[in-house]
Amino acid sequence: MPAPDDRTSSAATSSRTRPPRWWRLLGRDRGAAAAAVILALVFLVALFGRLFLGDRAVRQDLRASLRPPSLDHGFYGLLGTDVLGRSVLARLVDAAATTLSIAVPAVLCSLLIGSALGLWAGYHGGVRENVAMRVADVILSFPSLLIAVVVLYVFAPSATNIVLILAVARIPVYLRTARAEAAELRSRLFVDAARTFGTPGPAIIRRHLLPIALPTLLTVATLDFCFVMLTESSLSFLGIGIQPPEVSWGLMVAQGRQYLRTAWWIAVLPGLAIMLTTVSATVLAAWVRLATDPGQRWRLTLPRKRRGERAAVPPEMIA
């Protein structure tokens, strides 16, 4: 029976070797924590904001036209009104739901399809890999914004069409990333061992390749979310994206650009919402990449002042 001191030392050793919880790591990085809070607020507002708005986002009051941000006109007048007297705050909340209802499905569709095709092509190699990569090259040879502009000019601009166009245009990003991960992993010993024991290819991809490639794919998806949201805002700004009476952040910027000198809040506030969301997603993506990489996670456990010191060597390897 081990002595109490041995049990204490073994418990201390296990507590030192056990990786810290993700929320503890997040709490140590103020920038990533602030980004996570901002994104959580944006998603909560987008999910539940419309339940409390009623018709505030479309209710017109010409007597309240172009009121500046103030507390004198109630809660919904906090961020001012537009030229038709509609509450800018209510429209920001409504636009958040519209913008995210396009960006999130587009990213999820391209992530699922592109990752599945990339892992399949990278694992099998040969003709299947070459065909998949050539298809990806063809799609990438056309700028995604240009494809969206052309297709939306031909077909009616709608949220469904925007989601489909952006999803197809972004599939090659995940296909190439997943293919590179699978091509590097298919020669590993654990994959050879799985083949030796007769494990079918789909099971190897699902059980062995996907868990290793998933952190990288999720990081790419977080960054791609910013690109998709900016693309949707650009299309709405150009007038071929979301159409009135629906509203998105990009459409709000377009509608308020002619009032920049007299009513700056109509265009500036939705622009700030776009900027805060994209910057927060970028910061959080960088943190997620470190937190999901066992070889780099130790960087997040260091005090903020020491993160730049001896950055290439983990603490346990420093004498």
C-alpha positions in Angstrom: 0.0 0.0 0.0 1.5 3.3 -1.0 2.4 5.8 1.7 0.4 9.0 2.0 3.3 11.1 0.7 3.4 8.9 -2.4 -0.3 9.4 -3.0 0.1 13.2 -2.5 3.0 13.4 -4.9 1.2 11.3 -7.5 -1.9 13.4 -7.2 0.2 16.6 -7.6 1.9 15.1 -10.6 -1.3 14.2 -12.2 -2.8 17.7 -11.6 0.3 19.2 -13.2 0.1 17.0 -16.3 -3.7 17.2 -16.7 -4.5 19.9 -19.3 -6.4 22.9 -17.9 -10.1 23.3 -18.7 -10.8 25.4 -21.8 -12.7 28.1 -19.8 -9.6 28.6 -17.6 -7.4 29.0 -20.6 -9.9 31.5 -22.1 -10.0 33.4 -18.8 -6.3 33.9 -18.9 -6.4 35.6 -22.3 -8.4 38.8 -21.9 -8.5 39.5 -25.6 -10.0 36.1 -26.5 -12.4 36.3 -23.5 -13.7 39.7 -24.7 -14.0 38.4 -28.2 -16.0 35.3 -26.9 -18.3 37.6 -24.9 -19.0 39.9 -27.9 -19.7 36.9 -30.2 -22.0 35.3 -27.6 -23.9 38.6 -27.2 -24.3 38.9 -31.0 -25.6 35.3 -31.4 -28.0 35.7 -28.4 -29.3 39.0 -29.8 -29.7 37.3 -33.3 -31.5 34.3 -31.8 -33.8 35.9 -29.3 -33.9 39.6 -30.2 -36.8 39.4 -32.6 -39.0 37.9 -29.9 -39.0 41.2 -28.0 -39.0 43.6 -31.0 -42.5 43.1 -32.5 -42.8 45.5 -35.4 -40.3 48.0 -34.0 -37.8 47.4 -36.8 -40.3 48.4 -39.5 -42.6 50.8 -37.7 -42.4 54.2 -39.3 -42.9 57.6 -37.6 -42.1 60.5 -39.8 -42.3 62.9 -36.9 -39.3 61.2 -35.3 -37.2 61.3 -38.5 -33.4 61.5 -38.1 -33.4 61.8 -34.3 -29.9 61.5 -32.9 -29.0 58.9 -30.3 -30.5 59.9 -27.0 -32.2 58.6 -23.9 -35.0 61.2 -24.2 -37.1 59.1 -26.6 -37.2 55.8 -24.7 -35.1 52.7 -25.0 -35.6 52.1 -28.7 -34.5 55.7 -29.4 -31.1 55.0 -27.7 -29.3 54.7 -31.0 -31.4 57.3 -32.9 -33.8 56.9 -35.9 -33.4 56.8 -39.6 -35.1 59.0 -42.3 -38.4 57.1 -41.9 -38.3 57.4 -38.1 -37.6 53.7 -37.6 -35.5 52.7 -34.5 -31.9 52.1 -35.5 -31.5 49.9 -32.4 -34.4 47.7 -33.4 -33.1 47.5 -37.0 -29.6 46.5 -35.8 -31.1 43.6 -33.8 -33.3 42.5 -36.7 -30.3 42.8 -39.1 -28.1 40.7 -36.9 -30.6 37.8 -37.2 -30.6 38.2 -41.0 -26.9 38.5 -41.4 -26.1 35.5 -39.2 -28.9 33.4 -40.8 -26.9 33.7 -44.0 -23.3 33.5 -42.8 -23.8 30.5 -40.4 -25.6 28.2 -42.8 -23.2 29.1 -45.7 -20.1 28.3 -43.5 -21.7 25.1 -42.1 -22.6 23.8 -45.6 -19.2 24.5 -47.1 -17.5 23.1 -44.0 -19.4 19.8 -44.1 -19.2 19.2 -47.9 -15.6 20.4 -48.4 -14.2 18.6 -45.4 -15.9 15.3 -46.3 -14.7 15.5 -49.9 -11.2 16.6 -48.8 -10.7 13.8 -46.3 -12.0 11.3 -48.8 -9.8 12.5 -51.6 -6.7 12.9 -49.4 -7.1 9.4 -47.9 -7.6 7.5 -51.1 -5.2 9.6 -53.3 -4.7 8.8 -56.9 -7.3 9.7 -59.5 -9.9 10.7 -56.9 -7.5 13.2 -55.3 -6.6 14.7 -58.7 -10.2 15.1 -59.8 -11.2 16.7 -56.5 -8.3 19.2 -56.6 -9.0 20.1 -60.2 -12.6 20.9 -59.4 -11.4 23.0 -56.4 -9.0 24.9 -58.7 -11.7 25.6 -61.2 -14.0 27.1 -58.5 -11.1 29.1 -56.9 -10.1 30.5 -60.3 -13.2 32.8 -60.1 -13.4 35.3 -57.2 -16.3 34.3 -54.9 -17.7 37.9 -54.8 -17.7 38.0 -58.6 -19.5 34.7 -58.9 -22.1 36.0 -56.4 -22.6 39.3 -58.3 -23.1 37.5 -61.6 -25.4 34.8 -60.3 -27.5 37.2 -58.3 -27.9 39.5 -61.3 -29.2 36.5 -63.3 -31.4 35.1 -60.6 -33.6 36.9 -58.0 -31.6 38.1 -55.0 -32.7 36.2 -51.9 -31.3 34.8 -48.7 -31.5 31.2 -50.0 -29.6 32.1 -53.2 -26.9 34.0 -51.3 -26.4 31.0 -48.9 -26.1 28.6 -51.8 -23.7 30.8 -53.8 -21.4 31.5 -50.9 -21.5 27.8 -49.7 -20.4 26.6 -53.2 -17.8 29.3 -53.5 -16.2 28.4 -50.2 -16.1 24.6 -50.5 -12.6 24.5 -52.1 -11.1 26.2 -49.0 -12.1 23.3 -46.8 -11.5 20.7 -49.5 -7.9 21.7 -49.9 -7.3 22.0 -46.1 -8.9 18.6 -45.4 -7.1 17.0 -48.3 -3.7 18.3 -47.1 -4.4 16.9 -43.5 -5.5 13.5 -44.8 -2.6 13.2 -47.3 -0.2 13.8 -44.4 -1.9 11.4 -42.0 -2.6 8.4 -44.4 1.0 7.2 -44.1 1.0 7.3 -40.3 1.5 4.0 -38.3 -1.9 4.1 -36.7 -3.6 4.4 -40.1 -1.5 1.5 -41.4 -2.5 -0.5 -38.3 -6.2 0.2 -38.8 -5.9 -1.0 -42.5 -4.0 -4.1 -41.4 -6.9 -5.1 -39.0 -9.4 -4.7 -41.8 -11.0 -1.4 -40.9 -12.9 0.1 -43.9 -11.9 3.4 -45.3 -14.9 5.4 -44.2 -14.4 4.2 -40.6 -10.7 5.2 -40.7 -11.6 8.7 -42.0 -14.3 9.1 -39.3 -12.4 7.7 -36.3 -8.7 8.6 -37.0 -8.4 11.4 -39.6 -11.3 13.6 -38.7 -10.5 14.1 -35.0 -7.0 15.3 -35.9 -8.0 17.5 -38.8 -11.1 19.0 -37.0 -9.2 21.7 -35.0 -7.7 23.1 -38.1 -11.0 22.9 -40.0 -12.8 24.7 -37.2 -10.2 27.5 -37.2 -10.6 27.9 -40.9 -14.4 28.0 -40.5 -14.2 30.7 -37.9 -12.0 32.8 -40.2 -14.2 32.0 -43.2 -17.3 33.2 -41.2 -15.8 36.7 -41.2 -15.2 36.5 -45.0 -18.8 35.3 -45.7 -20.3 37.9 -43.5 -18.3 40.7 -45.2 -19.3 39.3 -48.6 -23.0 39.3 -47.7 -22.6 42.8 -46.4 -20.9 43.9 -49.6 -23.6 42.3 -51.8 -26.3 44.0 -49.8 -24.4 47.3 -50.0 -24.3 46.9 -53.8 -28.1 46.3 -53.9 -28.0 42.7 -55.0 -28.1 41.1 -51.6 -30.8 41.3 -49.0 -33.8 43.3 -50.4 -36.2 45.5 -48.4 -38.4 45.1 -46.4 -35.8 42.7 -44.9 -32.7 44.3 -43.4 -29.1 43.4 -42.9 -26.1 45.3 -41.6 -24.8 45.8 -45.1 -28.1 47.1 -46.3 -28.3 49.5 -43.4 -24.9 50.9 -44.3 -26.1 51.3 -47.9 -29.3 53.1 -46.9 -27.4 55.4 -44.5 -24.5 56.4 -46.7 -26.2 59.5 -48.1 -26.9 60.8 -44.6 -23.4 60.5 -43.3 -23.0 64.3 -42.8 -26.4 64.8 -41.2 -27.2 61.5 -39.5 -23.9 59.5 -39.2 -25.4 56.9 -36.8 -27.5 55.3 -39.6 -24.5 54.0 -41.4 -21.7 54.1 -38.8 -23.4 51.9 -36.2 -24.1 48.9 -38.4 -20.6 49.3 -39.8 -19.2 49.1 -36.2 -21.4 46.0 -35.6 -19.8 44.3 -38.7 -16.3 45.3 -37.6 -16.7 44.2 -34.0 -18.1 40.8 -35.0 -15.4 40.1 -37.6 -12.5 41.2 -35.4 -13.9 39.2 -32.5 -14.2 36.1 -34.7 -10.6 36.5 -35.9 -9.2 36.9 -32.4 -11.2 33.9 -31.1 -10.0 31.8 -34.1 -6.4 32.5 -33.2 -7.1 31.4 -29.6 -8.9 28.3 -30.7 -6.0 27.2 -32.9 -3.7 27.3 -29.9 -6.1 25.8 -27.4 -6.9 22.8 -29.7 -3.2 22.1 -30.5 -1.6 19.9 -27.8 1.8 21.1 -28.9 1.0 24.8 -28.6 -1.6 24.8 -25.7 1.2 25.4 -23.2 1.6 29.0 -24.5 -1.8 29.9 -23.1 -0.8 28.7 -19.6 2.0 31.2 -19.3 1.4 34.6 -17.7 0.8 37.4 -20.2 4.2 39.0 -19.5 6.0 35.7 -20.3 4.2 34.6 -23.4 6.8 36.3 -25.6 9.8 34.8 -23.8 11.3 31.5 -24.8 8.3 31.0 -27.1 9.8 28.1 -28.9 10.3 25.8 -25.8 7.5 24.4 -23.5 8.0 25.2 -19.8 8.8 21.6 -18.9 11.7 21.6 -21.3 13.3 24.7 -19.8 16.0 23.9 -17.3 
